């Protein structure tokens, strides 16, 4: 199982948008790594102690990767 950090922003008209916070096809190997980066992203966006500013949020989502 891998983890993706999904960044959510609510625009000025109240419409939400979501993207992979780290860029296309980027996955974390562990939940711990994903949560650590979530805190870093929150701080870089002006949040504090893992909290995001109003209208912004990020969540770590587990994903099953297909076998290659």
C-alpha positions, 0 to 999 in steps of 0.5 A: 500500500502507498499513500498520496497527500491530497491538497484541497483548496476552496476557491473564492466562490466556494468551489473545492479543488483537489490535487496531489500535493507533491505532483502527479504520480507521487506516492509515499511509502508510509503513512508516517512519511505522508503525515510528516509532509502534510505538516510541512505543507501546512507550515509552508502555507502559513498554518501552525502546528499542522493546522491549515489556513482557512479554505485549505486542507490536506489529507493522506489517503491510502491507495492500492497500487497495481502489481507490475 
